[in-house]
Amino acid sequence: MLLKQTHYNYWANQTLCNYILKAGETLADIEQTGSFSSVRKTLLHIWDAQVIWYARLQGTPLTTFPSKEFKGSLAEAVEGLLKSSQAFIDYVQVLNKHYDDVIAYQTLDSKQFENTVEDIVFQCMNHSTYHRGQIINLLRGAGFIEVGSTDYMRYCRMKM
């Protein structure tokens, strides 16, 4: 199931990114009300979270958000997000039933936690889903209505 979730995450992120790129740089930066105030900022947040959780799975501590100093284009942000999405697929493909392994990690504010690999991967995939919905609303709020669903069931139906 985790492998299916990581594949879905990649598909949904790719689908969403296609909408974002079609909408363009200008619409991606329109300031609106939300958890993050623009499409670009929300996209970067999803990318940050995926990179941070993946690093924790690898035992690599991070002290800052990866995109904090990012100055690249929208296309480069999309590329980074999709690369991190693929990294989760690659990671889960080689787990060999180590889903219950416990990973100790430190948050960016130096708090210590432990969770299973399964819970970490699921958290990251679920987090991305939450923010993809926000991006679709931000795109529509910016006047871009050529967006469709990134729902899990749509993915499942496409794979049948």
C-alpha positions in Angstrom: 0.0 0.0 0.0 2.9 2.4 0.7 4.3 1.9 -2.7 0.9 2.6 -4.2 0.7 5.8 -2.1 4.1 7.0 -3.3 3.1 6.3 -6.9 -0.1 8.2 -6.4 1.8 11.1 -4.8 4.1 11.3 -7.8 1.1 11.2 -10.3 -0.9 13.8 -8.3 2.1 16.1 -7.9 2.9 15.8 -11.6 -0.8 16.4 -12.6 -0.9 19.5 -10.3 2.4 20.8 -11.6 1.2 20.6 -15.1 -1.7 22.9 -14.1 0.7 25.2 -12.3 3.1 25.5 -15.3 0.2 26.1 -17.6 -1.1 28.9 -15.3 2.4 30.4 -15.4 4.7 32.4 -13.2 2.5 35.4 -12.8 -0.5 33.5 -11.5 1.7 31.4 -9.3 2.7 34.5 -7.4 -0.7 36.2 -6.9 -1.1 36.8 -3.2 -4.2 35.3 -1.6 -5.5 34.2 1.7 -4.5 30.6 2.7 -2.0 28.6 4.7 0.6 29.9 2.3 -0.2 33.0 0.4 0.5 31.9 -3.2 0.6 28.9 -5.4 4.4 29.1 -5.5 4.8 29.3 -1.8 2.5 26.3 -1.3 4.4 24.3 -3.9 7.7 25.1 -2.2 6.2 24.0 1.1 5.2 20.6 -0.3 8.7 20.2 -1.7 10.3 21.3 1.6 8.2 18.7 3.5 9.0 15.9 1.2 12.7 16.7 1.3 12.7 17.0 5.1 10.8 13.8 5.7 13.0 11.9 3.2 16.1 13.2 4.9 14.8 12.0 8.2 14.2 8.5 6.7 17.9 8.6 5.6 19.1 9.7 9.0 20.3 13.0 7.6 19.5 16.0 9.9 18.4 19.3 8.3 18.6 22.6 10.0 16.6 24.7 7.6 13.9 24.4 4.9 15.5 23.4 1.6 13.7 26.1 -0.4 14.6 28.9 2.0 17.2 30.3 -0.3 15.6 29.0 -3.5 15.6 31.6 -6.3 14.8 29.4 -9.2 12.0 29.4 -11.7 8.6 27.8 -11.4 9.8 25.0 -13.7 12.8 24.4 -11.5 10.6 24.2 -8.4 8.4 21.7 -10.2 11.4 19.7 -11.1 12.6 19.6 -7.5 9.2 18.5 -6.2 8.9 15.7 -8.7 12.5 14.6 -8.0 11.6 14.4 -4.3 8.4 12.5 -5.1 10.4 10.0 -7.2 12.9 9.6 -4.3 10.0 8.3 -2.1 9.0 5.7 -4.7 12.6 4.5 -5.0 12.9 4.4 -1.2 9.7 2.4 -0.6 10.6 -0.1 -3.5 13.6 -1.3 -1.6 12.2 -1.4 2.0 11.9 -5.2 2.1 9.3 -5.3 4.9 11.1 -2.7 7.1 7.9 -0.7 7.3 7.8 -1.1 11.1 11.4 0.1 11.6 11.5 3.0 14.0 13.3 6.2 12.9 14.5 8.7 15.4 14.7 12.2 14.1 15.0 15.8 15.2 12.6 18.5 14.0 13.8 21.9 12.8 13.2 23.3 16.3 15.4 20.6 17.8 12.7 18.4 19.3 13.4 14.6 19.3 10.8 12.1 18.0 10.5 8.5 16.9 8.1 7.1 14.3 7.8 4.1 12.1 8.9 4.3 8.5 5.3 3.5 7.5 3.9 6.4 9.6 6.5 8.8 8.2 5.9 7.9 4.6 2.1 8.1 5.1 2.4 11.4 6.9 4.4 12.9 4.0 2.0 11.6 1.3 -1.1 12.7 3.2 0.5 16.2 3.8 1.1 16.6 0.1 -2.6 15.7 -0.6 -3.8 18.4 1.8 -1.8 21.1 0.2 -2.5 20.0 -3.4 -6.1 20.8 -2.6 -5.1 24.3 -1.4 -3.1 24.9 -4.6 -6.1 24.0 -6.7 -8.2 26.5 -4.8 -5.4 29.1 -5.1 -5.3 28.5 -8.9 -9.0 29.0 -9.2 -8.9 32.1 -7.0 -6.2 33.5 -9.3 -8.6 33.0 -12.3 -7.1 29.8 -13.6 -10.0 27.4 -14.0 -8.4 24.7 -16.2 -7.7 22.4 -13.2 -9.1 18.9 -12.6 -9.1 16.4 -9.8 -6.0 14.9 -8.2 -8.1 12.6 -6.1 -6.7 9.1 -5.3 -9.7 7.4 -6.9 -9.1 9.2 -10.1 -5.6 7.8 -10.0 -6.9 4.3 -9.3 -9.4 4.5 -12.1 -6.7 5.6 -14.5 -4.5 2.7 -13.6 -7.2 0.1 -14.2 
